[in-house]
Amino acid sequence: MAIITISRGCFSHGKEVAEKTAEILGYKILSRETLIEEANQRYNVPEKELIQSIHDAPSVLERFTRGKEKYLSYIQAVLLEHAKDDNIVYHGHGSHILLPDISHVLNIRIIADLADRIDFMREKHNISEKEAISYINEEDNTRARWAHYLYKVDLTNPHSYAMTIRIKRMKVTDAAETICHAARRKTFVATPDSRKAIGDLALSSRVKAAIENYCKPDLKVSVNATSGIVYIKAETQNVRKSGYTSFKTEEYLREKTKKEITDEIGTAINGIPGIENVLYDIEPPSYT
């Protein structure tokens, strides 16, 4: 069966559409809050940091330390573990980014007119029109900055979705039934190849999250997995010389660092199910 992602702006009824879709299909419903709670438990990271990673654009400092990327790797690892089982509906802004472009993933965007979003927010929270407008505008801008800085994408780009549905004349139930009809089409039925692709990505994501959680923050890592074989590329920041260092000494230090990084990564990923073999490409620091 399909995996459905529902991207939405705040107070656009995307949550309600996702819940109704999951109810009709009998799918598991996942939200941003669900993933944050599970990532908090698995990686022992404060919920506040996880919430900010999936909501706020990174600060200048975070762009250097890659703090948000680390926390997002935890959330994505949790999501992909669920995705291996198919039959899920995940809703949240940027949901199509966290799940890969797999053939049985159906990406949906839910939109609503600003006036309707304002009325919906006022009804839910009993606030003034001015307060609602201010909140919605700020939230939209924050989400746009988050997607741009981290993924270089525009959340409103219709080319990112199979369908964009406007909640107006088409109500929540109408939208959900339309999505269900698409999800049942042969186009979005899981195949052995697409299931394998999800499994490989889930393993890659879990390995990367484990490394991010355990290893030194200056270690930049990329991970790819296929059929249980995990390819890990890691590099560290260059080191400034404190004085004269011979070429022989530099080579010794580079090889020593390379082994230390390999051992550290090995400890981090030890015990992760599904790993058959690990191939390393370690780029130790250069001395400048």
C-alpha positions in Angstrom: 0.0 0.0 0.0 1.0 3.7 0.0 2.8 6.1 2.2 1.0 9.4 2.3 2.6 12.7 3.3 0.5 15.8 3.9 2.3 19.1 3.9 0.3 22.1 5.1 0.5 25.6 6.4 -0.8 26.2 9.9 -4.6 26.4 10.3 -5.1 25.1 6.8 -7.0 22.0 8.0 -4.1 19.7 6.9 -4.2 17.9 10.3 -7.9 17.2 10.0 -7.5 16.0 6.4 -4.6 13.7 7.4 -6.6 12.2 10.3 -9.7 11.6 8.1 -7.6 10.0 5.4 -5.9 7.6 7.9 -9.4 6.8 9.3 -10.8 5.9 5.9 -7.8 3.8 4.8 -7.1 2.3 8.2 -3.6 3.6 8.1 -1.4 4.6 11.0 -1.3 8.4 11.6 2.0 10.1 12.4 2.5 13.7 13.2 5.6 15.9 13.9 4.8 15.6 17.6 4.9 11.8 17.4 8.3 11.7 15.8 9.7 14.2 18.3 8.5 12.1 21.2 10.1 9.0 19.8 13.3 10.7 18.8 13.5 12.2 22.3 13.3 8.7 23.8 15.6 7.0 21.4 18.4 9.6 21.3 17.9 11.3 24.6 17.7 14.8 23.1 15.6 17.6 24.7 12.2 17.9 23.0 12.8 21.7 22.7 15.8 21.2 20.5 14.0 18.7 18.3 11.0 21.0 17.9 13.3 23.9 16.9 15.1 21.7 14.4 12.0 20.9 12.5 10.5 24.4 12.7 13.1 27.2 12.9 15.7 28.2 10.4 19.2 27.7 11.7 21.0 30.5 13.4 24.4 31.7 12.2 26.1 29.5 14.8 24.0 26.5 13.9 25.0 26.8 10.3 28.6 26.3 11.4 27.9 23.6 14.0 25.2 21.8 11.9 23.1 21.5 15.1 19.8 21.4 13.3 21.0 18.9 10.7 21.9 16.5 13.6 18.5 16.8 15.2 16.7 16.4 11.9 18.7 13.2 11.3 17.1 11.8 14.5 13.6 12.7 13.4 14.1 11.4 9.9 15.5 8.1 11.2 12.4 7.6 13.3 10.1 8.4 10.4 11.8 6.0 8.0 11.5 3.2 10.5 7.7 3.7 10.4 7.8 4.0 6.6 9.3 0.5 6.2 5.9 -0.8 7.2 3.9 1.3 4.6 0.3 2.2 5.3 1.1 5.5 7.1 -0.1 9.1 6.8 2.4 11.6 8.0 1.4 15.3 8.3 3.6 18.3 9.0 5.2 21.1 7.1 8.1 19.8 5.0 6.8 16.2 5.3 7.7 15.4 1.7 11.3 16.5 2.4 11.8 14.1 5.3 10.4 11.2 3.2 12.3 10.4 0.0 11.0 10.4 -3.5 9.9 6.8 -3.6 7.4 5.5 -6.1 4.8 4.5 -3.5 5.0 7.8 -1.6 2.1 10.1 -2.3 2.9 13.7 -1.5 0.0 16.1 -0.9 -0.1 19.8 -0.2 -3.2 21.2 1.6 -3.8 24.9 1.3 -6.5 27.3 2.4 -7.3 31.0 1.8 -5.7 33.4 4.4 -9.1 34.7 5.5 -10.3 31.1 6.2 -7.1 30.3 8.1 -7.6 33.5 10.2 -11.2 32.5 11.0 -10.2 29.0 11.9 -7.4 30.1 14.2 -9.7 32.7 15.9 -12.3 30.0 16.4 -9.8 27.6 17.9 -8.0 30.1 20.2 -10.4 32.9 20.8 -8.0 35.7 19.7 -8.3 38.9 17.8 -8.0 39.1 14.0 -4.9 41.1 14.3 -3.3 38.5 16.5 -4.3 35.7 14.1 -2.9 37.5 11.1 0.4 38.2 12.9 0.8 34.6 14.0 0.0 33.1 10.7 2.3 35.4 8.7 5.2 34.8 11.1 4.6 31.1 11.0 4.5 31.0 7.2 7.7 33.0 7.0 9.5 30.8 9.6 8.6 27.6 7.8 9.7 29.1 4.5 13.1 30.1 5.9 13.5 26.6 7.5 13.0 24.9 4.1 15.1 27.3 2.2 18.1 27.2 4.5 18.2 23.5 5.1 16.9 22.1 1.9 16.9 24.9 -0.7 13.3 24.2 -1.5 10.1 26.3 -1.6 7.3 24.5 0.4 4.7 26.1 -1.8 6.1 24.8 -5.1 3.3 22.6 -6.6 5.9 20.5 -8.5 6.9 19.0 -5.2 3.5 17.3 -4.8 1.3 14.9 -6.6 -1.7 17.0 -5.7 -2.4 20.4 -4.1 -5.9 20.6 -2.6 -7.6 23.8 -1.6 -9.9 23.6 1.4 -12.8 25.8 0.4 -15.7 24.3 -1.6 -13.9 21.0 -1.2 -14.2 20.2 2.5 -12.1 18.0 4.8 -13.9 14.8 4.0 -13.9 15.6 0.2 -10.2 16.1 0.4 -9.6 12.9 2.3 -11.7 10.9 -0.1 -9.8 12.3 -3.0 -6.5 11.4 -1.4 -7.7 7.9 -0.6 -8.8 7.4 -4.2 -5.3 8.3 -5.4 -3.6 6.2 -2.8 -5.5 3.1 -4.0 -4.3 3.5 -7.6 -1.7 1.1 -8.9 0.7 4.0 -9.3 1.2 4.2 -5.6 1.3 0.5 -4.7 4.5 -0.6 -3.1 6.8 -2.8 -5.2 9.7 -5.0 -4.2 12.1 -2.3 -5.5 10.4 0.6 -3.8 10.2 -1.4 -0.5 14.0 -2.1 -0.8 14.6 1.6 -1.5 12.8 2.5 1.7 14.6 -0.2 3.7 18.0 1.1 2.4 17.2 4.7 3.2 15.9 3.7 6.7 19.2 1.9 7.4 21.2 4.8 6.1 19.3 7.3 8.2 19.5 5.2 11.3 23.3 4.8 10.9 23.8 8.5 10.3 21.7 9.4 13.3 23.6 7.0 15.5 26.9 8.6 14.4 25.6 12.1 14.8 24.4 11.2 18.3 27.7 9.5 19.5 30.6 11.0 17.6 32.3 14.4 17.8 30.4 17.3 16.4 33.1 18.4 14.0 32.8 15.1 12.1 30.9 15.5 8.8 29.3 12.3 7.7 27.4 11.0 4.7 25.9 7.5 4.7 24.5 5.2 2.0 23.3 1.7 2.4 22.2 -1.0 -0.1 21.2 -4.5 0.8 22.9 -4.3 4.2 26.2 -2.9 3.0 26.8 0.5 4.5 29.1 3.0 2.9 30.3 5.7 5.3 32.2 8.8 4.2 33.6 11.0 7.0 35.7 14.0 7.1 36.9 16.4 9.9 38.0 20.0 10.0 41.5 20.9 8.9 44.0 21.5 11.7 46.2 24.6 11.8 49.9 23.9 12.5 51.2 25.2 15.9 54.7 25.0 14.6 57.0 23.0 12.3 55.7 19.5 11.8 57.6 17.0 9.5 55.8 15.3 6.7 56.4 11.9 8.4 54.8 13.2 11.6 51.8 14.6 9.8 51.2 11.2 8.0 51.5 9.4 11.3 48.9 11.7 12.9 46.6 11.4 9.9 46.6 7.6 10.0 46.2 7.7 13.8 43.2 10.0 13.5 41.7 7.9 10.7 41.8 4.8 12.9 40.3 6.7 15.9 37.4 8.0 13.7 36.8 4.5 12.3 36.8 3.0 15.8 34.5 5.7 17.1 32.0 5.2 14.2 32.1 1.5 14.7 31.2 1.9 18.3 28.3 4.2 17.4 26.7 1.9 15.0 27.4 -1.4 16.7 24.2 -3.4 17.2 22.1 -1.6 14.5 20.0 -4.4 12.9 20.3 -4.9 9.2 24.0 -4.1 8.8 25.9 -6.8 6.9 29.1 -5.0 6.2 30.6 -1.5 6.6 32.9 0.2 4.1 34.7 3.3 5.3 36.0 6.3 3.4 37.7 8.4 6.1 39.3 11.8 5.2 41.5 12.7 8.1 42.3 16.4 8.8 44.9 18.2 6.7 47.5 20.3 8.4 47.6 23.9 7.1 
